[in-house]
Amino acid sequence: MKDIGHYLQAGTRENTRRSYQSAIEHFEVTWGGFLPATGDNILRYMVDHADTLSSSTLKQRLAALAQWHITQGFPDPTKTPTVRQVLKGIRTLHPAQTKQAAPLQLQHLEQAIQWLNREAERAQKSGDLASLLRSRRDAALLLVGFWRGFRSDELCRLKVEHIQAEAGAGMSLFLPQSKGDRENLGTTHYVPALKCLCPVQAYLDWISAAGIVRGAAFCRLDRWGHLGRDALHPGSLISLLRHILQRADIPSELYTSHSLRRGFATWATANGWDLKALMTYVGWKDIKSAMRYIDPTISFGGLAAKPTLELNAGANAAASVSLASACRG
């Protein structure tokens, strides 16, 4: 007889399972609550953490508690009108500005890739295999992540056997699961070959240098250049990106792994992509989700005290003109 629990677990995304488990542990272990909980328990839990947890985090914790009660066959204590009203009151009395990663500027991407390419050339001449592999991997990671607008977990779940790439043409990348694919039907993404900063060529250079034919497309490397079987962990991409940028002499404090996705969205908007095309390409289903990633271009014309001041979209647009000239050259 097949295990039902095995399929129930497979029906929930791994990230969701981890966050829900963490929420349950926080309620039971950290706070000392008991499950099943009553509505009063939920309210006291919310009030005790009103000034330490953001309202979005509290909502996620409530969703986890609701899911636990439903799957265990108990009434859901989080859906009472009082709980909703208290959550609204917490948002009112403890407002918090939404923190967003800065979009990676195209000129910074170009600068980082140029530095990585120089490192790869130096390593190849000196026979430094570890540095060569790391430079090739990091360049492919940045370019595929930027031009495809991938989330960090999507980048880390890419497998070589699910990618087809042809130099000068393009590449297709199949993801069996992703955040926007609620039915887990799998999604195939396409990326064209570009005249410069090409993700296709960078990927081919990486797997050729590493000799990878199966498994994680972006795997771990130790200090000696030995390839690990495991893929990079999504949580490690922030420190990896910042390390690359720092070594390329680029300010990195504001950038996170989400900066690749926001950077592409900002670049695409500045280069004339309409919202529908961008949402289709990146995989956003909800327009509110898309708008969180896009920095609009706003102009006050001659009224601006400092007309040279640009928003991120404008800066990326200027960089794209410069980059286009470099590509033609």
Beta strands, then each sheet from edge to edge (+ up, - down):
strand 1: 163-166
strand 2: 170-175
strand 3: 187-192
strand 4: 219-221
strand 5: 227-231
sheet 1: 1+ 2- 3+
sheet 2: 4+ 5-
end
